[in-house]
């Protein structure tokens, strides 16, 4: 393999270890809130965070048109962190990190 590829992507074993740990974490903390309207996505997020440890993240997929405003207000109120938010039109994906 080319040395620059090794520097850019690391060795094969490192990549496999990272992807396995990331996929396990993401599978455990996925929340499907599609086809739920307000306030159900926020209620489901609240319930999920109760079972999580501080520092963990949850990835939430929702279709509620007001989801972005709702989740932004909720993280401010609960003092958690909105790590990222992606709006692809119909689906919205939020990554929330538990801080408290």
DRENMISE-465794 format. One line per 5 residues: for each residue x, y, z of C-alpha. Coordinates in Angstrom, 1 decimal, always signed. Layout:
<pts>
X Y Z  ...
</pts>
This chain:
<pts>
+0.0 +0.0 +0.0  +1.2 +3.5 -0.6  +2.7 +5.3 +2.4  +0.5 +8.3 +2.0  -2.6 +6.1 +2.1
-1.4 +4.6 +5.4  -0.8 +8.1 +6.8  -4.2 +9.3 +5.7  -6.3 +6.3 +6.6  -4.1 +4.4 +9.1
-3.5 +0.6 +9.0  -6.3 -1.8 +8.3  -6.5 -3.1 +11.9  -6.8 +0.4 +13.3  -9.7 +1.2 +11.0
-11.5 -1.9 +11.8  -11.2 -1.4 +15.6  -12.5 +2.2 +15.3  -15.4 +1.3 +13.1  -16.5 -1.6 +15.3
-16.5 +0.6 +18.5  -18.3 +3.4 +16.7  -20.9 +1.2 +15.1  -21.7 -0.4 +18.5  -22.1 +2.9 +20.2
-24.3 +4.3 +17.4  -26.5 +1.1 +17.3  -27.0 +1.3 +21.0  -28.0 +5.0 +20.9  -30.2 +5.4 +17.8
-33.6 +6.8 +18.3  -36.2 +6.6 +15.5  -38.8 +9.4 +16.0  -40.0 +9.4 +12.4  -43.8 +10.0 +12.0
-44.1 +11.4 +15.5  -45.3 +14.9 +16.1  -44.5 +17.3 +18.9  -44.0 +16.6 +21.8  -43.3 +12.9 +21.2
-39.7 +13.2 +19.8  -38.7 +15.3 +22.8  -40.3 +12.9 +25.3  -38.5 +9.9 +23.6  -35.2 +11.8 +23.8
-35.8 +12.5 +27.5  -36.5 +8.9 +28.2  -33.5 +7.7 +26.3  -31.1 +10.1 +28.0  -32.2 +8.8 +31.4
-30.7 +5.4 +30.5  -27.4 +6.8 +29.1  -24.2 +7.8 +30.8  -22.7 +11.3 +30.8  -20.7 +11.9 +27.7
-22.7 +9.5 +25.5  -24.5 +10.6 +22.4  -27.8 +9.7 +20.9  -28.6 +10.1 +17.2  -32.3 +11.0 +16.6
-34.1 +10.8 +13.3  -37.3 +12.7 +13.1  -39.8 +14.0 +10.5  -41.7 +16.6 +12.6  -41.3 +20.0 +10.8
-40.8 +21.7 +14.2  -38.2 +19.3 +15.4  -35.2 +21.6 +15.0  -36.7 +24.4 +17.1  -38.0 +21.9 +19.7
-34.6 +20.1 +20.1  -32.7 +23.4 +20.2  -34.9 +24.7 +23.0  -34.8 +21.4 +24.8  -31.0 +21.1 +24.9
-30.8 +24.7 +26.2  -33.3 +24.0 +28.9  -31.8 +20.7 +30.0  -28.2 +21.9 +29.6  -27.2 +19.1 +27.2
-25.4 +19.6 +23.9  -26.7 +19.5 +20.4  -23.6 +18.2 +18.7  -25.0 +18.4 +15.1  -28.2 +18.8 +13.2
-28.9 +17.9 +9.6  -32.0 +18.8 +7.8  -32.3 +16.8 +4.5  -35.8 +18.1 +3.8  -38.1 +15.4 +5.0
-35.9 +13.8 +7.7  -34.0 +15.7 +10.3  -31.1 +14.1 +12.2  -29.9 +15.4 +15.5  -26.9 +14.2 +17.6
-27.3 +15.0 +21.2  -24.6 +14.6 +23.9  -25.6 +14.0 +27.5  -23.9 +16.5 +29.8  -25.9 +16.0 +33.0
</pts>
